[in-house]
Amino acid sequence: MAAEVLAGAGHAVTVFEAMPTAGRKLLMAGKSGLNITHSEDHSLLLSRYGSAEDTLRSALDDFTGEDLRQWCAGLGIETFVGSSGRVFPTAMKASPLLRAWLARLDGLGVIIRTRHRWVGFEDGALKFEAPEGAFTARFDAVLLALGGASWPRLGSDAAWVPWLEQKGVAIAPFLPANCGFEVAWSPTFVERFAGAPVKSVTATSPIGTTPGEFVVNRWGIEGSLVYAHSAPLRDRLIEGHAASFEIDLMPGRSLERLERDIARQPAKLSLSNRLRKGTGLDPVKVGLLREAFADLARFDPQKLAGAIKRLPIALERTRPIAEAISSAGGISLEAMDERSMLKALPGVFAAGEMLDWEAPTGGYLLTACLATGRAAASGMLGFLSEGQPSA
């Protein structure tokens, strides 16, 4: 995105890409439908970035979700708004967008050098490793867009952290974001329900109550509803506190009605039959109740209804950061000036997921990555106009 802005302003731009082809993480993001942004009101979209909202506001104000949709349209990629408000390309893939985008960059004269990995600084120059061997190069302005620490096999391996720390750039430790959690399931539960989806529930945490679904697997839980609440749950675990994923298994039925429906069932029925007839809960939800409450069979209707409406799933730890959808941590936002330039490295700018911000899934990650790329390019244009050569 930065290359497009800079080349469009008449500058010569070279993109050094560590991987064999460009845009691999974008393609991975589009594997099950490229959720490129969200259609909600801009002020609500801004709030999704939590403590980074004020710092990211300028970039996101200049490139809103609607601006992103118009940008897609300019590439010939039509988009639509899904039932949840998420925005997708009509083709539901990233590859057509990436092909059109690379064609536009080529038309602007942008040079993309693949298999060129930046490996730090040497005598004030950038050092690269490439198929033809190691070399150094100098530029009038540099943008680092190296990703965070999730999906290292696609290039986001955070290898750059010590190189910037040695130059005095403050880096917050990387943490998994939009991640799964490990749960101490019983062997019986794993055997019966590993891989089962848990649908039509709500989850509550300090960020509020949201509807959705998640998946039970052999090591714990994952899925969009878990990811939406992962940040506060992760933080509690890091602080050494107990953390539980609290869900309402029947959000469409009130506690009072649920209690009455259960109480109407004959006492002689087994717990499974009372739940089936009184609530209609599917087997995996009943299994979750049994996992959470060892004495569930002795619950009276009131206590049983309360357990259904506020089911805690005790979490042990996050899954490894390499498995996370995204990461928190990275270059401290205070380490950059208002132009996205690193204060400790004049002429070096940064954008994307390597910065210390996080957001839930729902298009927010891509929106901010693209917006910060454009914002950094704007800062680079200002820097280059201050008597710097046009390169």
C-alpha positions as CSV (number, residue, x, y, z in Angstrom):
1,M,0.0,0.0,0.0
2,A,2.9,2.4,0.8
3,A,4.6,1.5,-2.5
4,E,1.5,2.4,-4.4
5,V,1.2,5.8,-2.7
6,L,4.9,6.6,-3.1
7,A,5.1,5.4,-6.7
8,G,2.0,7.3,-7.5
9,A,3.7,10.5,-6.3
10,G,6.6,9.9,-8.7
11,H,9.2,8.2,-6.5
12,A,11.3,5.2,-7.5
13,V,10.2,2.3,-5.2
14,T,11.7,-1.1,-4.6
15,V,9.9,-3.7,-2.4
16,F,12.2,-6.3,-0.9
17,E,10.1,-9.5,-0.2
18,A,11.6,-12.2,1.9
19,M,9.3,-14.9,0.5
20,P,9.3,-16.5,-3.0
21,T,6.1,-14.6,-3.9
22,A,4.5,-11.5,-2.6
23,G,1.3,-11.4,-0.5
24,R,1.4,-14.8,1.1
25,K,-0.2,-13.8,4.3
26,L,-2.9,-11.9,2.4
27,L,-3.6,-15.1,0.5
28,M,-3.8,-17.1,3.8
29,A,-6.2,-14.5,5.2
30,G,-8.4,-15.1,2.2
31,K,-8.3,-18.9,2.3
32,S,-11.8,-19.1,3.8
33,G,-13.0,-15.8,2.5
34,L,-11.1,-12.5,2.6
35,N,-12.7,-10.4,5.3
36,I,-11.1,-7.2,4.3
37,T,-12.9,-4.7,6.4
38,H,-16.1,-4.0,8.4
39,S,-19.1,-2.0,7.4
40,E,-19.9,-0.6,10.9
41,D,-19.9,3.1,11.8
42,H,-16.4,4.5,11.7
43,S,-16.5,5.6,15.3
44,L,-17.3,2.0,16.4
45,L,-14.6,0.6,14.1
46,L,-12.1,2.9,15.8
47,S,-13.1,1.6,19.2
48,R,-12.0,-2.0,18.2
49,Y,-8.4,-1.0,18.5
50,G,-8.6,-0.5,22.2
51,S,-5.7,1.4,23.8
52,A,-4.2,2.1,20.3
53,E,-7.3,3.9,19.1
54,D,-6.0,7.4,19.6
55,T,-2.6,6.6,17.9
56,L,-4.2,4.9,14.9
57,R,-7.0,7.4,14.5
58,S,-5.3,9.6,12.0
59,A,-4.4,6.7,9.7
60,L,-7.9,5.2,9.9
61,D,-9.6,8.5,9.5
62,D,-7.6,8.9,6.2
63,F,-8.5,5.4,5.0
64,T,-11.8,4.3,6.4
65,G,-13.6,1.0,5.8
66,E,-15.6,2.6,3.0
67,D,-12.4,4.1,1.5
68,L,-11.0,0.5,1.5
69,R,-14.1,-0.7,-0.4
70,Q,-13.7,2.0,-3.0
71,W,-10.0,1.1,-3.3
72,C,-11.0,-2.5,-4.0
73,A,-13.5,-1.3,-6.6
74,G,-10.8,0.7,-8.3
75,L,-8.9,-2.6,-8.7
76,G,-12.0,-4.2,-10.3
77,I,-12.8,-6.1,-7.1
78,E,-16.4,-5.7,-6.1
79,T,-17.3,-6.3,-2.4
80,F,-20.4,-7.1,-0.4
81,V,-21.4,-6.8,3.3
82,G,-22.1,-10.1,5.0
83,S,-24.9,-10.7,7.6
84,S,-22.4,-9.9,10.4
85,G,-21.4,-6.6,8.8
86,R,-18.1,-8.0,7.6
87,V,-17.0,-7.0,4.1
88,F,-15.7,-9.6,1.6
89,P,-14.8,-9.5,-2.1
90,T,-17.6,-11.0,-4.1
91,A,-15.3,-13.7,-5.3
92,M,-14.5,-14.6,-1.6
93,K,-10.8,-14.9,-2.5
94,A,-7.7,-12.9,-2.1
95,S,-6.0,-14.0,-5.3
96,P,-7.9,-11.9,-7.8
97,L,-7.3,-8.8,-5.6
98,L,-3.6,-9.6,-5.3
99,R,-3.2,-10.1,-9.0
100,A,-4.9,-6.8,-9.8
101,W,-2.9,-5.0,-7.2
102,L,0.5,-6.4,-8.3
103,A,-0.4,-5.4,-11.9
104,R,-1.1,-1.9,-10.7
105,L,2.2,-1.7,-8.9
106,D,4.0,-3.0,-12.0
107,G,2.3,-0.3,-14.0
108,L,3.5,2.3,-11.6
109,G,7.1,1.1,-12.0
110,V,7.4,-0.6,-8.5
111,I,10.2,-3.2,-8.5
112,I,9.5,-6.2,-6.3
113,R,12.5,-8.3,-5.4
114,T,11.5,-11.7,-4.0
115,R,13.7,-14.0,-1.9
116,H,15.4,-10.8,-0.6
117,R,15.4,-11.0,3.2
118,W,16.4,-8.0,5.3
119,V,18.9,-9.2,8.0
120,G,19.8,-6.0,9.9
121,F,22.0,-3.0,9.5
122,E,25.7,-2.8,8.5
123,D,27.6,0.5,8.6
124,G,24.4,2.5,8.4
125,A,23.1,0.5,5.4
126,L,20.5,-2.2,5.1
127,K,21.9,-5.7,4.8
128,F,20.0,-8.3,2.7
129,E,20.4,-12.0,2.0
130,A,19.4,-13.0,-1.5
131,P,19.9,-15.9,-3.9
132,E,22.9,-14.2,-5.4
133,G,24.4,-13.7,-2.0
134,A,24.5,-11.0,0.8
135,F,24.7,-7.3,-0.1
136,T,24.0,-3.9,1.5
137,A,22.0,-1.0,0.1
138,R,21.2,2.6,1.1
139,F,18.0,4.4,0.4
140,D,16.7,7.9,1.1
141,A,13.7,6.6,3.0
142,V,12.8,3.1,4.2
143,L,9.6,1.5,5.3
144,L,9.7,-1.6,7.5
145,A,6.6,-3.8,7.2
146,L,7.8,-7.1,8.6
147,G,4.7,-8.4,10.4
148,G,4.4,-9.6,13.9
149,A,5.2,-13.0,15.4
150,S,2.3,-15.1,14.3
151,W,2.4,-17.4,11.2
152,P,6.2,-17.5,11.0
153,R,6.2,-19.9,8.1
154,L,4.7,-17.0,6.0
155,G,7.5,-14.7,7.0
156,S,6.3,-13.1,10.2
157,D,8.9,-14.5,12.5
158,A,9.9,-11.3,14.5
159,A,13.6,-11.9,13.7
160,W,14.0,-8.2,13.4
161,V,13.4,-7.4,17.0
162,P,17.0,-7.4,18.2
163,W,18.2,-5.4,15.2
164,L,15.9,-2.5,16.1
165,E,16.4,-2.9,19.9
166,Q,20.2,-2.5,19.3
167,K,19.3,0.9,17.6
168,G,17.4,2.1,20.7
169,V,13.9,1.3,19.4
170,A,11.5,0.3,22.2
171,I,9.8,-3.1,21.5
172,A,6.9,-4.5,23.5
173,P,7.1,-8.3,23.9
174,F,5.0,-10.2,21.4
175,L,1.9,-12.0,22.6
176,P,-0.7,-14.2,20.8
177,A,-3.8,-12.4,19.8
178,N,-7.0,-13.8,18.3
179,C,-5.8,-17.1,19.7
180,G,-7.1,-20.4,21.0
181,F,-6.8,-21.6,24.6
182,E,-5.9,-24.9,26.2
183,V,-8.5,-26.6,28.4
184,A,-8.0,-29.7,30.6
185,W,-10.7,-31.7,29.0
186,S,-11.4,-35.2,30.3
187,P,-10.4,-38.1,27.9
188,T,-14.1,-39.1,27.5
189,F,-15.0,-35.5,26.4
190,V,-12.2,-35.4,23.9
191,E,-13.1,-38.7,22.5
192,R,-16.7,-37.7,22.0
193,F,-16.5,-34.1,21.0
194,A,-13.1,-33.1,19.6
195,G,-13.9,-31.1,16.4
196,A,-17.5,-30.3,17.4
197,P,-18.8,-26.8,16.8
198,V,-20.6,-25.0,19.6
199,K,-23.2,-22.8,17.8
200,S,-25.7,-20.1,18.8
201,V,-24.1,-19.0,22.1
202,T,-22.9,-15.8,23.6
203,A,-19.7,-15.1,25.5
204,T,-19.1,-12.4,28.1
205,S,-15.8,-10.8,29.2
206,P,-14.7,-7.3,30.1
207,I,-15.2,-6.3,26.4
208,G,-18.9,-7.1,26.7
209,T,-21.3,-9.8,25.5
210,T,-21.2,-11.0,21.9
211,P,-22.9,-13.8,20.0
212,G,-21.1,-16.3,17.8
213,E,-19.7,-19.8,17.8
214,F,-16.5,-21.7,18.5
215,V,-15.0,-25.1,18.2
216,V,-14.0,-27.7,20.8
217,N,-10.9,-29.6,19.9
218,R,-8.6,-32.1,21.6
219,W,-6.5,-29.4,23.4
220,G,-9.1,-26.7,24.1
221,I,-11.2,-24.1,22.3
222,E,-10.8,-21.9,19.3
223,G,-12.9,-20.0,16.7
224,S,-14.3,-16.6,16.1
225,L,-16.1,-16.1,19.4
226,V,-13.0,-17.2,21.4
227,Y,-10.8,-14.8,19.4
228,A,-13.2,-11.9,20.1
229,H,-12.6,-12.3,23.8
230,S,-9.0,-13.5,23.7
231,A,-7.2,-10.3,24.7
232,P,-8.7,-9.9,28.2
233,L,-8.5,-13.7,28.8
234,R,-4.9,-13.8,27.8
235,D,-4.0,-10.8,30.0
236,R,-5.6,-12.4,33.0
237,L,-3.5,-15.6,32.5
238,I,-0.4,-13.5,32.0
239,E,-1.1,-11.7,35.3
240,G,-1.3,-15.1,37.1
241,H,-5.0,-15.0,37.6
242,A,-7.6,-17.8,36.9
243,A,-9.4,-17.2,33.6
244,S,-12.6,-18.7,32.2
245,F,-14.5,-18.4,29.0
246,E,-18.0,-17.7,30.2
247,I,-20.8,-18.6,27.8
248,D,-24.6,-18.6,27.7
249,L,-25.6,-21.9,26.1
250,M,-29.2,-20.6,25.4
251,P,-29.1,-16.8,24.9
252,G,-32.6,-16.9,23.3
253,R,-34.2,-18.1,26.5
254,S,-34.4,-16.2,29.8
255,L,-33.2,-17.7,33.1
256,E,-36.7,-17.8,34.5
257,R,-38.2,-19.6,31.5
258,L,-35.4,-22.0,31.4
259,E,-35.9,-22.9,35.1
260,R,-39.6,-23.4,34.5
261,D,-39.0,-25.6,31.4
262,I,-36.6,-27.8,33.4
263,A,-38.8,-28.0,36.5
264,R,-41.7,-29.4,34.4
265,Q,-39.7,-32.5,33.5
266,P,-40.4,-35.6,35.7
267,A,-37.9,-36.2,38.4
268,K,-37.6,-39.8,37.4
269,L,-36.0,-38.9,34.1
270,S,-32.2,-39.0,33.7
271,L,-30.3,-35.8,33.6
272,S,-29.7,-36.2,29.9
273,N,-33.4,-36.7,29.2
274,R,-34.4,-33.8,31.4
275,L,-32.0,-31.5,29.5
276,R,-33.0,-32.9,26.1
277,K,-36.8,-32.5,26.8
278,G,-36.6,-29.3,28.8
279,T,-33.9,-27.4,26.9
280,G,-33.2,-29.0,23.6
281,L,-29.4,-28.7,24.2
282,D,-27.4,-30.6,21.7
283,P,-24.9,-33.3,23.0
284,V,-21.7,-31.1,22.9
285,K,-23.4,-28.4,25.1
286,V,-24.5,-31.1,27.6
287,G,-21.0,-32.4,27.5
288,L,-19.6,-28.9,28.3
289,L,-22.0,-28.7,31.3
290,R,-20.8,-32.1,32.6
291,E,-17.1,-31.0,32.2
292,A,-17.7,-27.7,34.1
293,F,-19.8,-29.2,37.0
294,A,-18.9,-32.6,38.3
295,D,-22.1,-32.7,40.4
296,L,-24.4,-31.6,37.7
297,A,-26.8,-34.5,38.3
298,R,-27.6,-33.1,41.7
299,F,-28.5,-29.6,40.6
300,D,-32.0,-28.4,41.1
301,P,-33.8,-26.7,38.2
302,Q,-32.8,-23.2,39.4
303,K,-29.1,-24.1,39.7
304,L,-29.2,-26.1,36.4
305,A,-30.7,-23.1,34.6
306,G,-28.0,-20.8,36.0
307,A,-25.3,-23.2,34.9
308,I,-26.7,-23.1,31.3
309,K,-26.8,-19.3,31.3
310,R,-23.4,-18.8,32.8
311,L,-21.2,-21.8,31.9
312,P,-17.5,-21.3,32.7
313,I,-14.8,-23.0,30.7
314,A,-11.6,-22.9,32.8
315,L,-8.6,-21.9,30.6
316,E,-5.1,-23.1,31.3
317,R,-3.0,-21.2,28.8
318,T,-3.0,-19.6,25.3
319,R,-1.9,-21.7,22.3
320,P,1.5,-20.9,20.9
321,I,1.9,-17.6,19.2
322,A,2.9,-19.3,16.0
323,E,-0.7,-20.6,15.8
324,A,-2.4,-17.3,16.6
325,I,-4.3,-15.4,13.9
326,S,-2.4,-12.2,14.9
327,S,-0.1,-10.9,17.6
328,A,0.0,-8.1,20.1
329,G,3.3,-6.3,20.9
330,G,5.9,-5.0,18.6
331,I,7.3,-1.5,18.0
332,S,6.1,0.8,20.7
333,L,3.8,3.5,19.3
334,E,5.6,6.0,21.4
335,A,8.8,5.1,19.5
336,M,7.4,6.7,16.3
337,D,6.7,10.3,15.5
338,E,3.5,11.6,14.0
339,R,4.8,10.7,10.5
340,S,5.3,6.9,11.4
341,M,9.1,7.5,11.5
342,L,11.2,5.8,14.2
343,K,12.5,8.5,16.4
344,A,15.8,6.6,16.9
345,L,16.3,6.0,13.2
346,P,15.6,9.1,11.0
347,G,14.4,8.1,7.6
348,V,13.2,4.7,8.7
349,F,9.4,4.2,9.0
350,A,7.2,1.3,10.2
351,A,3.7,0.1,9.5
352,G,1.4,-2.9,9.9
353,E,1.4,-5.7,12.4
354,M,5.0,-5.1,13.6
355,L,3.6,-2.1,15.5
356,D,2.2,-2.6,19.1
357,W,-1.5,-2.7,18.5
358,E,-4.1,-5.5,18.2
359,A,-7.7,-5.9,17.1
360,P,-10.3,-8.6,16.9
361,T,-10.9,-10.5,13.7
362,G,-13.7,-9.0,11.5
363,G,-11.6,-7.1,8.9
364,Y,-10.0,-4.8,11.5
365,L,-6.6,-6.3,11.2
366,L,-6.3,-5.8,7.4
367,T,-7.9,-2.4,7.6
368,A,-5.3,-1.1,10.0
369,C,-2.4,-2.7,8.2
370,L,-3.4,-1.1,5.0
371,A,-4.2,2.2,6.6
372,T,-0.9,2.4,8.5
373,G,0.9,1.6,5.2
374,R,-0.7,4.6,3.6
375,A,0.0,6.8,6.6
376,A,3.6,5.8,6.6
377,A,3.9,6.6,2.9
378,S,2.4,10.0,3.6
379,G,5.1,10.5,6.3
380,M,7.8,9.4,3.9
381,L,6.6,11.9,1.3
382,G,6.9,14.7,3.8
383,F,10.3,13.5,4.9
384,L,11.5,13.3,1.3
385,S,10.2,16.8,0.5
386,E,12.5,18.2,3.2
387,G,15.4,18.3,0.8
388,Q,15.8,14.6,0.4
389,P,16.5,13.2,-3.1
390,S,13.6,11.6,-5.0
391,A,14.3,7.9,-4.4
